[in-house]
Amino acid sequence: MNSTTEKSFFGRIDWITILIWLTLCIIGWFNIHAAVFNPEHPGLFSLETNYGKQSIYIFTAMIIGFSILIIDAKFFLSSAPFIYAVVILLLIAVLVVGRSVGGNQSWIPLGSFRLQPSEFGKLATCLLLASYLSSQSSKAPNMRTLLTGAAIVALPIALVMLQKDTGSALVFFSLIFVFYREGYVGNGLLILAALAILLFVLALLINQWILIGVIFLICGFFAYNLRKKRKHLINIGLLFALSSIYILCVDFAYEHILQPHQRNRIDVILGKIDDPRGEGYNLNQSKIAIGSGQFWGKGYLQGTQTKYNFVPEQSTDFIFCTIGEEWGFVGSVILIALYLTLLIRLVNIAERQRTAFARIYAYGVASILFFHFFINLGMTIGIVPVIGIPLPFLSYGGSSLWSFTILLFILLRFDSSRKGLNN
């Protein structure tokens, strides 16, 4: 590689996005240190602690990330089916040899390290989905392509659900934004999805038969006013039937599919139960920690909720509590601004790609990171149920950090060679 080519290659890499990634990793590292600080092991690099281990994970993530930048971008396109197959086998293997932690059988023990295949399932699904949809990009969007793409997403969802890891399974649903961007899902379907979510919540708050009765009255009102139009009457009747079936299915799923602790967490969010010492403990302590930080925060290593371990899982799922308590409103806003900047840059990167494969993959990455960011922050402040997913690049854990890093750096590799991928 001559100096001109080398300069051109490194000049095309989005260094600002890499800087945001590294900044988030460092913020996570320091806050993991604050969350589990032990005076007997005060060093940031003590391997007996989570923050010491995280320093290794960050260092290896840097090696992995920059290694990806020098691999031929076309390699990821050609190997997408193979990567997907390997991850599916790992998701099957974890059901046999996996270790159960917190009620989820999601980890494969590898000595002192635990590998979580579901984290890499997002990467594999994004790659194969991008490969398949891009191969159909010359054709008009059709139901067959949509169903095949949905099957690519559904297989890892089913395997992750068998691990009883509902949170990780829900992340895959964020890929609906990919189908929307590529024209397979229209505005009407998104509106129906929003209505389905609203109906789901109402079905949990209101007796199912009362809710069906209310919908019957609403449909009856519209049917009376449109009684002269037979086509509309059929659609209204169909809408009522589907809504009624959906409500009954929600009730069945809530009672027979969700685990008791999952039902309790939803009930806490919806205000059906007040259990600050039981299922509502995590959320209650999380709100106390974030609120106690006020405007400027208590200062690094000065958080009392953090120091005395009031918030469970504070270095993983509830890492944002540490930021809220010790860095306050100002620190929280800065962190949120970093994430929003990253997400905006990812969308811009997606739109400037010259191949359908890179664009679809980019939207997959943006969708997954947005879902993690929104849900993780949402569950710490009580606007969504606690489903146990990490905050990208901040939460403790090698599997999550490496998978998010690989997701991001593959995209940056596509972006740096977008002219070459088009050949």
C-alpha positions in Angstrom: 0.0 0.0 0.0 1.6 3.3 -1.1 1.4 6.5 1.0 -1.3 8.0 -1.3 -3.6 4.9 -1.0 -2.9 4.7 2.8 -3.8 8.4 3.3 -6.9 7.9 1.2 -8.0 4.8 3.2 -7.6 6.4 6.6 -9.0 9.7 5.4 -12.3 7.9 4.5 -12.8 6.4 8.0 -15.3 8.2 10.1 -13.0 9.1 13.0 -15.7 11.2 14.8 -17.9 8.1 15.2 -14.8 6.2 16.5 -14.1 9.0 18.9 -17.7 8.9 20.2 -17.4 5.1 20.6 -14.2 5.4 22.5 -15.6 8.2 24.7 -18.6 6.0 25.6 -16.4 3.1 26.5 -14.2 5.2 28.8 -17.3 6.7 30.4 -18.6 3.2 31.0 -15.3 2.1 32.4 -15.1 4.9 35.0 -18.7 4.4 36.0 -18.3 0.6 36.4 -15.4 1.5 38.7 -17.7 3.8 40.7 -20.5 1.3 40.8 -18.5 -1.6 42.2 -15.6 0.4 43.8 -13.8 -1.6 46.5 -11.3 0.2 48.7 -9.3 -3.0 49.1 -8.7 -3.1 45.3 -8.7 0.6 44.4 -6.7 0.3 41.1 -8.6 0.8 37.8 -6.8 -2.2 36.4 -7.2 -4.8 39.2 -8.4 -7.9 37.5 -10.1 -9.1 40.6 -12.8 -6.5 39.9 -15.4 -5.9 37.2 -13.8 -2.6 36.2 -10.4 -4.3 35.9 -11.9 -7.0 33.6 -13.7 -4.3 31.6 -10.4 -2.6 30.9 -9.3 -5.8 29.2 -12.6 -6.0 27.3 -12.1 -2.4 26.1 -8.5 -3.1 25.0 -9.5 -6.2 23.1 -12.5 -4.4 21.6 -10.1 -1.8 20.3 -7.9 -4.5 18.7 -11.0 -6.2 17.2 -12.4 -2.9 15.9 -9.3 -1.7 14.2 -8.6 -5.2 12.8 -12.0 -5.0 11.1 -11.0 -1.8 9.5 -8.2 -3.5 7.5 -10.3 -6.5 6.4 -11.7 -6.4 2.9 -15.3 -5.1 3.3 -16.5 -7.7 0.7 -15.6 -10.4 3.2 -18.5 -9.6 5.4 -20.9 -9.7 2.5 -19.8 -13.1 1.3 -19.5 -14.6 4.8 -22.9 -13.4 6.1 -24.6 -16.9 5.7 -21.7 -18.6 7.4 -21.6 -16.2 10.3 -25.4 -16.5 10.7 -25.1 -20.4 10.7 -22.4 -20.4 13.3 -24.3 -18.1 15.7 -27.5 -20.2 15.3 -25.5 -23.3 16.3 -24.2 -21.4 19.3 -27.7 -20.4 20.2 -28.7 -24.0 20.0 -25.6 -25.1 22.0 -26.4 -22.7 24.9 -29.7 -24.6 25.4 -27.7 -27.7 26.0 -24.4 -26.7 27.7 -25.4 -23.1 28.8 -25.2 -21.8 32.3 -28.3 -20.3 33.9 -27.8 -16.8 35.4 -30.7 -14.8 36.8 -33.2 -17.3 35.4 -31.8 -17.1 31.9 -29.8 -19.9 30.3 -27.9 -17.6 28.0 -24.2 -18.1 28.7 -21.7 -20.6 27.6 -18.9 -21.0 30.2 -15.4 -20.7 28.8 -13.1 -20.9 31.8 -13.6 -17.7 33.9 -15.3 -16.0 30.9 -19.0 -16.4 29.9 -20.0 -16.1 26.3 -23.5 -14.8 25.5 -24.3 -15.9 21.9 -27.5 -13.8 21.8 -25.4 -10.7 21.7 -23.7 -11.9 18.6 -27.1 -13.0 17.2 -27.9 -9.4 16.5 -24.8 -9.0 14.4 -25.4 -12.2 12.4 -29.0 -11.4 11.8 -28.2 -7.9 10.5 -25.6 -9.3 8.1 -27.8 -12.0 6.7 -30.9 -9.8 6.5 -28.8 -7.1 4.6 -27.4 -9.8 2.3 -30.9 -11.2 1.5 -32.8 -8.0 1.1 -30.0 -6.4 -1.0 -30.2 -9.4 -3.3 -33.9 -8.6 -3.9 -33.4 -4.9 -4.2 -33.8 -5.0 -8.0 -37.4 -6.3 -7.5 -40.4 -4.4 -6.1 -41.1 -5.1 -2.4 -43.3 -8.2 -2.1 -44.8 -10.4 0.5 -42.6 -13.3 -0.2 -39.4 -11.3 0.4 -40.9 -9.8 3.5 -41.8 -13.2 4.9 -38.4 -14.6 4.1 -36.7 -11.7 5.8 -39.0 -12.0 8.8 -38.0 -15.7 9.1 -34.3 -14.7 9.2 -35.2 -12.5 12.2 -37.7 -15.0 13.8 -35.3 -17.9 14.1 -32.9 -16.3 16.6 -35.9 -14.8 18.4 -37.3 -18.2 18.9 -34.0 -19.6 20.2 -33.4 -16.7 22.5 -36.9 -17.1 23.9 -36.2 -20.7 24.7 -33.3 -19.4 26.9 -36.0 -17.4 28.7 -34.1 -14.2 27.8 -37.2 -12.1 26.8 -35.2 -8.8 26.8 -32.7 -9.9 24.2 -35.4 -11.4 22.1 -37.3 -8.2 22.0 -34.3 -6.3 20.6 -34.6 -8.2 17.3 -38.1 -6.6 16.8 -36.3 -3.2 16.3 -35.3 -4.5 12.8 -38.8 -3.5 11.7 -37.3 -0.1 10.9 -35.1 -1.9 8.3 -38.2 -3.3 6.6 -39.8 0.2 6.8 -36.8 1.9 5.2 -36.7 -0.6 2.4 -40.4 -0.2 1.6 -41.6 -3.6 2.9 -43.6 -2.1 5.7 -45.7 1.0 5.1 -47.0 3.7 7.3 -50.3 1.9 7.7 -48.6 -1.1 9.3 -46.6 1.0 11.6 -49.8 2.7 12.8 -51.3 -0.7 13.3 -48.3 -1.7 15.3 -48.7 1.4 17.5 -52.4 0.6 18.0 -51.5 -2.9 18.9 -49.1 -1.6 21.6 -51.9 0.7 22.9 -54.4 -2.2 22.9 -51.9 -4.4 24.7 -51.5 -1.9 27.5 -55.3 -1.4 27.8 -55.8 -5.1 27.9 -53.6 -5.3 30.9 -55.3 -2.4 32.6 -59.0 -3.1 31.8 -61.0 -6.3 32.1 -60.8 -8.1 28.7 -64.6 -8.4 28.3 -65.2 -4.8 29.2 -62.5 -3.7 26.7 -64.1 -5.9 24.0 -67.4 -4.4 24.8 -66.1 -0.8 24.5 -64.5 -1.7 21.1 -67.8 -3.2 20.0 -69.6 0.1 20.8 -67.0 2.1 18.9 -67.2 -0.2 15.9 -71.0 -0.1 16.1 -71.0 3.7 16.0 -68.9 3.7 12.9 -70.9 0.9 11.3 -74.1 2.8 11.8 -72.7 5.9 10.2 -71.3 3.9 7.3 -74.2 1.5 7.0 -74.8 2.3 3.3 -71.2 1.2 2.3 -71.0 -2.6 2.4 -67.2 -2.6 2.0 -66.6 -0.5 5.1 -69.0 -2.6 7.1 -67.0 -5.7 6.3 -63.7 -4.0 7.3 -65.3 -2.8 10.6 -66.5 -6.3 11.3 -63.1 -7.7 10.6 -61.4 -5.1 12.7 -63.6 -5.9 15.7 -63.0 -9.7 15.3 -59.2 -9.3 15.1 -59.2 -6.8 18.0 -61.2 -9.2 20.2 -58.9 -12.2 19.3 -55.8 -10.0 20.0 -57.1 -9.0 23.4 -57.8 -12.6 24.4 -54.4 -13.6 23.2 -52.8 -10.8 25.3 -54.6 -12.1 28.3 -53.5 -15.7 27.6 -49.9 -14.7 27.0 -49.8 -12.6 30.1 -51.1 -15.4 32.3 -49.5 -18.4 30.8 -46.3 -17.4 28.8 -44.7 -14.5 30.8 -42.8 -15.5 33.9 -44.2 -14.3 37.3 -41.4 -11.8 37.8 -42.0 -10.4 34.3 -45.7 -10.0 35.0 -44.9 -8.3 38.3 -42.5 -5.8 36.6 -45.2 -4.9 34.1 -47.7 -4.5 36.9 -45.3 -2.1 38.7 -44.9 0.0 35.6 -48.6 0.2 35.0 -49.3 1.0 38.7 -51.4 -2.1 39.3 -49.2 -3.0 42.3 -47.0 -1.0 44.6 -44.1 -3.2 45.7 -41.1 -1.0 46.6 -39.5 -3.8 48.6 -40.2 -6.6 46.1 -40.4 -6.4 42.3 -40.5 -2.6 42.4 -37.3 -2.5 44.4 -34.9 -2.1 41.4 -37.0 0.7 39.9 -37.6 2.5 43.1 -33.9 2.5 44.0 -33.0 3.5 40.5 -35.2 6.6 40.6 -33.8 7.5 44.0 -30.3 7.2 42.7 -30.9 9.3 39.6 -33.0 11.9 41.4 -30.5 12.3 44.2 -27.8 13.5 41.7 -29.9 16.7 41.2 -28.2 19.2 38.8 -24.5 18.7 39.1 -24.3 15.3 40.8 -22.6 14.2 44.0 -19.2 13.8 42.4 -17.1 10.8 41.3 -17.1 7.9 43.9 -19.4 10.0 46.1 -22.8 8.4 45.3 -24.4 6.9 48.4 -26.8 4.7 46.5 -23.9 3.4 44.5 -21.5 3.1 47.3 -23.8 1.0 49.5 -25.1 -1.2 46.7 -28.8 -0.2 46.9 -29.3 -0.6 43.2 -28.9 -4.2 42.0 -27.1 -4.9 38.7 -25.7 -1.3 38.9 -22.6 -2.1 36.7 -24.7 -3.8 34.0 -28.3 -3.1 33.3 -28.6 -0.1 35.7 -25.3 1.6 34.9 -27.2 4.8 34.1 -28.1 5.2 37.8 -24.4 5.7 38.6 -24.2 8.5 36.0 -27.4 10.1 37.2 -26.3 10.1 40.9 -22.6 11.1 40.5 -22.8 13.3 37.5 -26.3 14.6 37.9 -28.6 16.2 35.3 -25.7 17.7 33.4 -23.8 14.5 33.1 -26.9 12.6 32.1 -27.7 15.2 29.3 -24.1 15.0 28.0 -24.3 11.2 27.8 -27.7 11.3 26.1 -26.3 13.9 23.7 -23.4 11.6 22.8 -25.8 8.7 22.0 -28.1 10.9 20.0 -25.1 12.2 18.0 -24.0 8.7 17.4 -27.4 7.6 16.2 -27.8 10.6 13.9 -24.3 9.9 12.4 -25.3 6.3 11.8 -28.4 7.4 9.9 -26.3 9.8 7.8 -23.8 7.0 7.2 -26.6 4.7 6.1 -28.0 7.2 3.6 -24.7 7.9 1.9 -24.0 4.3 1.2 -23.9 3.3 -2.5 -25.0 -0.3 -2.1 -28.2 -1.7 -0.7 -26.3 -4.2 1.4 -24.4 -1.5 3.3 -27.5 0.7 3.7 -29.6 -2.1 5.0 -26.9 -3.2 7.4 -26.4 0.4 8.6 -30.1 0.7 9.4 -30.0 -2.6 11.3 -27.1 -1.3 13.4 -28.9 2.0 14.1 -32.1 0.2 15.0 -30.5 -2.1 17.5 -28.4 0.6 19.2 -31.5 2.9 19.4 -33.6 0.1 21.0 -30.9 -0.7 23.6 -30.4 3.0 24.4 -34.1 3.9 24.6 -35.2 0.8 26.6 -32.2 0.8 29.0 -32.7 4.4 29.9 -36.5 3.9 29.9 -36.4 1.1 32.4 -34.1 3.0 34.8 -36.6 5.9 35.0 -39.7 3.8 35.0 -41.3 4.4 31.6 -40.8 0.8 30.3 -40.7 -2.5 32.2 -37.3 -3.8 33.4 -36.3 -6.3 30.8 -32.6 -6.5 31.4 -30.7 -5.3 28.4 -27.3 -3.5 28.6 -26.6 0.1 27.7 -24.3 -0.1 24.6 -20.6 0.5 25.3 -21.2 1.4 28.9 -22.5 -1.7 30.7 -20.1 -4.2 32.1 -19.6 -7.3 30.0 -17.3 -8.6 27.3 -19.9 -10.2 25.0 -22.1 -7.1 24.8 -19.1 -4.7 24.3 -17.5 -6.9 21.7 -20.7 -7.5 19.8 -21.6 -3.8 19.7 -18.1 -2.9 18.7 -18.1 -5.4 15.8 -21.5 -4.2 14.7 -20.3 -0.6 14.6 -16.9 -1.2 13.1 -18.2 -3.4 10.3 -20.4 -0.5 9.3 -17.5 1.9 9.5 -15.5 -0.5 7.2 -18.4 -0.5 4.7 -18.5 3.3 4.9 -14.8 3.7 4.3 -14.9 1.6 1.2 -18.3 2.5 -0.1 -16.9 3.3 -3.6 -15.2 -0.1 -3.8 -18.3 -2.0 -2.6 -20.2 -0.6 -5.5 -17.8 -2.2 -8.0 
